[in-house]
Amino acid sequence: MSEHRNSPGRDRFRLQTIALSLILLPALPLYVMVNAGFLWATWILMGLIAGGMVLGMWVS
Amino acid sequence: MIVDWVLAFTPILLILFLMIRFQWGAAKAGPAGWLVAVVVAASRFGAGINLLALSQAKALLLTLDVLLIIWAAFLLYRVADEAGAIGIIGDALPHLTADRGMQALLIGWAFASFLQGVGGFGVPVAITAPLLVGLGFSPLVAVLIPSLGHAWAVTFGSLASSFQALIAATGLPGETLAPMSATLLGLAGFGCGFMVAHAADGWKALRRLALPVLLLGTVMGVAQYGLATNGLWNIGGFGGGMVGLVVGILITPWYRGERSQNSGARLDRRSVLLAFSGYLALIAITLIVQLIPPVRAFLGQFAIRVSFPEMRTSLGFLTPAGYGRVIPLFRHAGAILGYASLIAYLIYKQTGMYQAGAAQRIVSGTIRRVMSSSLGIAAMVAMAVVMSHSGMTDTLARGLAGAVGSFFPLASPWIGALGAFMTGSNTNSNVIFAMLQKRTAELLGYGLPLILAAQTAGGAIGSVVAPTKIIVGASTAGMAGKEGTVLRSLLVYIAILIAGIALLVFAFTKVGLG
């Protein structure tokens, strides 16, 4: 277990977790923002999702 | 029109190119496909920011629907594996017969199908190939046998995560899709059995083992069909494999072979029964939840249900208003697997099958194993939803329908197989291609259940030759670095199987079954 703690594999796992969170979590407020007509927030949230995708590509 | 078609195909083409040419995994290629899909949808197909955003919200529901099963299925597998249950079952089987052909059928077909039913993710080959090497099979044959043996069980295996992806991607109910899918895969099962026999012992084995192949193929196919068509598709592959194991064990007295090894060893029946107990818990819980109406109704009342407005591109492509994927949280197949995992853990713990720190290893092992595939699935589902809502899938389907016309049923399984070969899984193939197949079938007037069954059956068989699975199989049987040899040998068998499915589908359309 200890070899995992500082290994590149662990960093990769952490970054993949962040990427997956960025892809999935903004979808919830996105639904609300679109229905409320907050265009700027929609753009920001879509940007977060795109960031998650890029991070996912980079780290995988 | 041609330009639109080519552009609509670009995200899929890019994923396939990146995975084949640069050996990228789904977690790396999937996001690239999504980015291109969004750019093409916005720049050429008139998808606005609101449409893209709502597609993303819809994709979240579809992704959760699939991921909950994948996460929980692997959790149950880890619970059993950490207790040594999988090893106990695997070690017990060679004690039953010394007949090489029968060993291949029992371990490489029935047991591998059972493992696909409960685990998937390359587990059937990874576990059974070393067992077969230990029994004296050559490493190449040891990889070929379980690779072929579990193929028919892929769609309803992994607790039916591929089938759930088919449901999620097409929006059609499982009850509509299950009969034809289970029929095609059940028939493919016979082909898998005969190919396992051939790989194990050559042509002479085909005639000698015809009876057990037909018997096991029938009971496994019928069990899978019965479960899948009665709303129990999440245990369809698992149930089929389990019935095959039981019947296979019962008929081994007629195929004992010459006892040289294992003859003195005794089977510890209590250990084997205990090893199976976690999976028996899964059967019990599934039956309780699905077949007792008050329990089903009670658990079904807590559901995620999100209503989406009508969506329209600036070019006029319309997606009607309606609910996204409804997820009954406590009755979901993932939840049922979660309950089974908990009960299995308690059984194994109570009987002293765990060493200290087991719970932590189970959880961390599960999370680590599923993270990469979750990322790939999330990206590819999002890509498929964007393509579908922006009219890209529709454009692709119209082009395909015009190009292949009445030969589409022959092409359909090959499309599924191609998707699985490229993306590494039947689930991914269904996510990417199911909507395209559905739309093309609608345009050409073919029955959707048949064409989608062809998609997933082709995907199931084609997934066997996916490079990722070949690498896992080859490495566990001591053939690392010789993946090309494995692939060449497998391709012949797999091509025959898929061609057989294609002919079946074509024949079904001619007799009015699709």
Interface residues (C-beta under 8 A of the other chain):
Chain A: F13 Q16 T17 A19 L20 I23 L24 P26 A27 L28 L30 Y31 M33 V34 N35 L39 T42 W43 L45 M46 I49 A50 G52 M53 V54 G56 M57 S60
Chain B: W24 G25 A27 K28 G30 P31 A32 W34 L35 V38 I49 N50 L52 A53 L54 Q56 A57 A59 L60 T63 L64 V306 P309 R368 M371 S372 S374 L375 G376 A378 A379 A382
